[in-house]
């Protein structure tokens, strides 16, 4: 039997194609499922007209998406986040946060169209795609930075490291000074030992 397809079917064809199928396949599956119609002159004309309308709508949506994509050119989004010492965020930057930030700039995008494989969890700069249409994408730059509290904590940690580094040589100088003082004391003892021995020998000679 001859049918005209109302849906794309991989094994048969695309919408509007006239195909030959087994009667059982057409009557028991394709037609009841709304996937095809009997291919009469009127149904062929009607289906082809519907397809032309759909194609026009698809092209109009694509052009609209292409025009809208230009609105995203040069857009940068900045997020100040609490950050650990290794640059890892306490939390993450998510699709919803990017959606909200875009809306603040007057750009209306559903978060499901924001292409983010997983939430951003590290400080850095990221290029994030936005799927405006099946064939059209825009891109925005997302910058993730430490917040003021994280920067203050980092600065304090650096100052502590510097202080420890400065104290270390001073401790070394004290040890060196103690070592030198001990060495001088030893030299004095050694210098005095011969004189004491000479005095003892002189007293011995007088006694004899």
VEXDREN-2710 file (C-alpha; in Angstrom, 1 decimal):
% VEXDREN-2710
k/r/px/py/pz
1/UNK/0.0/0.0/0.0
2/UNK/1.0/3.6/-0.7
3/UNK/1.3/5.9/2.3
4/UNK/2.5/9.5/2.9
5/UNK/4.7/10.0/6.0
6/UNK/3.6/12.5/8.6
7/UNK/6.8/11.9/10.7
8/UNK/10.4/11.1/9.9
9/UNK/11.0/7.4/10.1
10/UNK/14.6/6.3/9.8
11/UNK/13.8/3.1/7.9
12/UNK/11.4/4.7/5.5
13/UNK/11.9/8.3/4.9
14/UNK/11.1/11.9/5.9
15/UNK/7.9/13.8/6.4
16/UNK/6.0/14.2/3.1
17/UNK/7.7/11.2/1.4
18/UNK/5.3/8.8/-0.4
19/UNK/6.3/5.2/0.4
20/UNK/5.2/1.6/-0.3
21/UNK/4.8/-0.6/2.8
22/UNK/3.2/-3.9/3.6
23/UNK/-0.6/-3.6/4.3
24/UNK/-0.2/-5.0/7.8
25/UNK/2.6/-2.6/8.7
26/UNK/0.6/0.4/7.4
27/UNK/-2.8/-0.5/8.7
28/UNK/-1.7/-1.9/12.1
29/UNK/1.1/0.4/13.0
30/UNK/1.9/3.5/10.8
31/UNK/-1.6/4.8/10.4
32/UNK/-2.9/4.1/13.9
33/UNK/0.2/5.8/15.4
34/UNK/-0.4/8.9/13.3
35/UNK/2.9/8.3/11.4
36/UNK/1.4/8.1/8.0
37/UNK/-1.8/8.5/5.9
38/UNK/-3.2/6.8/2.8
39/UNK/-1.4/8.5/-0.1
40/UNK/-4.3/10.0/-2.0
41/UNK/-4.0/13.1/-4.1
42/UNK/-5.6/15.2/-1.4
43/UNK/-3.6/13.8/1.5
44/UNK/-0.4/14.3/-0.5
45/UNK/-1.2/17.9/-1.2
46/UNK/-2.2/18.6/2.5
47/UNK/0.8/16.9/3.9
48/UNK/3.2/18.7/1.6
49/UNK/1.6/22.0/2.5
50/UNK/2.0/21.3/6.2
51/UNK/5.6/20.4/5.6
52/UNK/6.3/23.6/3.8
53/UNK/4.7/25.5/6.7
54/UNK/6.9/23.6/9.2
55/UNK/10.0/24.3/7.1
56/UNK/9.2/28.0/7.0
57/UNK/8.7/28.0/10.8
58/UNK/12.0/26.2/11.4
59/UNK/13.9/28.7/9.2
60/UNK/12.2/31.6/10.9
61/UNK/13.2/30.3/14.3
62/UNK/16.8/29.7/13.1
63/UNK/17.1/33.3/11.8
64/UNK/15.6/34.6/15.0
65/UNK/18.2/32.6/17.0
66/UNK/21.0/33.9/14.8
67/UNK/19.9/37.5/15.4
68/UNK/19.6/36.9/19.1
69/UNK/23.1/35.3/19.3
70/UNK/24.6/38.7/18.5
71/UNK/23.3/40.0/21.8
72/UNK/25.7/37.7/23.6
73/UNK/28.8/38.9/21.8
74/UNK/31.3/40.2/24.3
75/UNK/29.2/39.4/27.4
76/UNK/31.2/38.7/30.5
77/UNK/29.8/37.3/33.7
78/UNK/31.7/37.7/37.0
79/UNK/31.1/35.6/40.1
80/UNK/32.9/36.3/43.4
81/UNK/33.0/33.1/45.4
82/UNK/34.4/31.9/48.7
83/UNK/37.6/30.0/47.8
84/UNK/40.0/27.7/49.6
85/UNK/43.8/27.8/49.5
86/UNK/43.9/25.5/46.5
87/UNK/41.6/27.6/44.4
88/UNK/38.7/25.3/44.8
89/UNK/35.3/26.9/45.5
90/UNK/33.2/26.4/48.6
91/UNK/30.2/25.5/46.5
92/UNK/30.0/25.9/42.7
93/UNK/28.8/28.1/39.8
94/UNK/25.7/26.5/38.3
95/UNK/23.4/26.9/35.3
96/UNK/20.8/28.6/37.4
97/UNK/23.4/31.2/38.6
98/UNK/24.5/31.9/35.0
99/UNK/20.8/32.1/34.0
100/UNK/20.2/34.7/36.7
101/UNK/23.3/36.7/35.8
102/UNK/22.2/36.8/32.1
103/UNK/18.7/38.0/33.1
104/UNK/20.3/40.8/35.0
105/UNK/21.9/41.9/31.7
106/UNK/18.6/41.7/29.9
107/UNK/19.3/38.4/28.2
108/UNK/16.5/35.9/28.7
109/UNK/17.8/32.3/28.5
110/UNK/16.4/29.1/30.0
111/UNK/19.1/27.4/32.1
112/UNK/18.5/24.2/30.2
113/UNK/20.0/25.8/27.2
114/UNK/23.2/26.7/29.0
115/UNK/25.7/24.0/28.0
116/UNK/27.6/23.2/31.3
117/UNK/28.7/19.6/31.6
118/UNK/29.1/20.0/35.3
119/UNK/29.1/23.0/37.8
120/UNK/32.2/25.2/37.9
121/UNK/34.2/24.4/41.0
122/UNK/37.5/26.2/40.5
123/UNK/38.7/29.8/40.1
124/UNK/39.3/30.7/36.5
125/UNK/37.8/31.9/33.2
126/UNK/35.5/29.8/31.3
127/UNK/33.8/30.0/27.8
128/UNK/30.2/28.8/28.2
129/UNK/28.0/27.9/25.2
130/UNK/24.3/28.7/25.1
131/UNK/22.1/26.6/22.7
132/UNK/19.7/29.0/21.2
133/UNK/18.6/26.7/18.4
134/UNK/19.5/23.2/17.2
135/UNK/21.9/24.8/14.7
136/UNK/22.7/28.1/16.5
137/UNK/24.9/28.6/19.6
138/UNK/26.1/31.7/21.4
139/UNK/29.0/32.0/23.9
140/UNK/29.6/34.0/27.0
141/UNK/32.7/34.3/29.2
142/UNK/32.4/33.4/32.9
143/UNK/35.0/34.6/35.3
144/UNK/35.1/33.1/38.8
145/UNK/37.1/35.0/41.4
146/UNK/37.8/34.8/45.1
147/UNK/35.5/37.0/47.2
148/UNK/36.8/39.7/49.6
149/UNK/36.8/37.3/52.6
150/UNK/38.8/34.7/50.7
151/UNK/41.3/37.4/49.5
152/UNK/41.7/38.7/53.1
153/UNK/42.3/35.2/54.4
154/UNK/44.9/34.5/51.6
155/UNK/46.7/37.8/52.4
156/UNK/46.8/36.9/56.1
157/UNK/48.2/33.5/55.3
158/UNK/50.9/35.0/53.1
159/UNK/51.9/37.5/55.9
160/UNK/52.1/34.6/58.4
161/UNK/54.4/32.7/56.0
162/UNK/56.6/35.8/55.6
163/UNK/56.8/36.3/59.4
164/UNK/57.9/32.7/59.9
165/UNK/60.5/33.1/57.2
166/UNK/61.9/36.2/58.9
167/UNK/62.0/34.6/62.3
168/UNK/63.9/31.5/61.1
169/UNK/67.2/33.4/60.4
170/UNK/67.0/35.2/63.8
171/UNK/66.8/31.8/65.5
172/UNK/69.7/30.6/63.5
173/UNK/71.7/33.7/64.5
174/UNK/71.1/33.0/68.2
175/UNK/72.3/29.4/67.8
176/UNK/75.4/30.6/66.0
177/UNK/76.1/33.2/68.7
178/UNK/75.8/30.6/71.4
179/UNK/78.2/28.3/69.5
180/UNK/80.8/31.1/69.1
181/UNK/80.5/32.0/72.9
182/UNK/81.1/28.3/73.8
183/UNK/84.1/28.2/71.5
184/UNK/85.6/31.3/73.1
185/UNK/85.1/29.9/76.6
186/UNK/87.0/26.8/75.5
187/UNK/89.9/28.8/74.1
188/UNK/90.2/30.7/77.4
189/UNK/90.4/27.5/79.4
190/UNK/93.1/26.1/77.1
191/UNK/95.1/29.3/77.4
192/UNK/95.1/29.3/81.2
193/UNK/96.0/25.7/81.6
194/UNK/99.9/26.1/80.9
195/UNK/100.2/29.0/83.4
196/UNK/98.6/27.0/86.2
197/UNK/101.0/24.1/85.4
198/UNK/104.0/26.4/85.5
199/UNK/103.0/27.8/88.9
200/UNK/102.6/24.3/90.3
201/UNK/106.1/23.3/89.0
202/UNK/107.8/26.4/90.6
203/UNK/106.3/25.7/94.0
204/UNK/107.5/22.1/93.7
205/UNK/111.1/23.2/93.0
206/UNK/111.1/25.6/96.0
207/UNK/109.9/22.9/98.3
208/UNK/112.8/20.7/97.2
END
